[in-house]
Amino acid sequence: MSIIDALTTRNAHPRVQSPGPSASELDKILSAGLRAPDHGHLRPWRFVTVTNDARQRLGDLFAETLLLSNPETPQAQVDKARAAPLRAPLIIAGLLKYQDHPKIPRVEQVAAVSAALYGMSLAADALGYGCVWRTGTYAREPLVISALGGAPADEVIGFLYIGTRAGDAKPLPEVSSAEYVSQF
C-alpha cells in the first residue's frame, strides 16, 4: 500500500477480533508512531500496550471509575465499561507527558502525541489490521492515568483498539477539499 493510498483510504474499524498484531508487527506500529512530528524533540509521549489479561484489569478500572463518579450507575453500564477493553486483542494507550518549555506549549505537545497515535493507526491499517481511536471519560480519569503509569499532570490522548477486522467498515463519504480550504 502506498503512503497516499494509506492516507486517503484510512477508515476507523471499530469491530475487531483476535488475533492482534505479532510482536514484530507491533514493533512496526510503535516505530511509526515514534516518527511523529515533535517540536524540540521533547518526546512528550508514553505508550502503554494492553493485551491478554491486562484488558480485563483495564475494564475493571473503567468500571471502578464509573462507580466512583456515580455509585448509582446502572449495572448494565458498569458491565459495558468492564467489557470495553475486551473488544480488541491489543489496546495502545497514548499518554501525554507534558513538559514545561518556554517555546513549546502544551497544545503542540498534545499535537505530537496525537500525530504519533495517528501514525500508529495508519501503520496498523497498512499491515491489514482494523483500528479505532477511542477516548471518552476514562481517558481523563486520574485512577486510569495512574494505573497506566501516568503522573497527575498527564492525560490519555487516546486509546487505539487494534485487531483483525471483523466485518466491513462503514463507508466514508467523499469529502471535497474545496469545502475546507481557501487561499490567502
QUIBELVEN-V180223 format. One record per helix or strand of 2 or more residues. SS is the DSSP state (@ for helix, = for strand). FROM is the first residue (numbers start at 1). TO is the last residue. If there is no record, write none. Layout:
ss=SS from=FROM to=TO
ss=SS from=FROM to=TO
This chain:
ss=@ from=3 to=9
ss== from=16 to=17
ss=@ from=23 to=33
ss=@ from=39 to=41
ss== from=45 to=51
ss=@ from=54 to=69
ss=@ from=75 to=87
ss== from=90 to=96
ss=@ from=106 to=126
ss== from=129 to=134
ss=@ from=137 to=140
ss=@ from=142 to=147
ss== from=155 to=165
ss=@ from=177 to=179
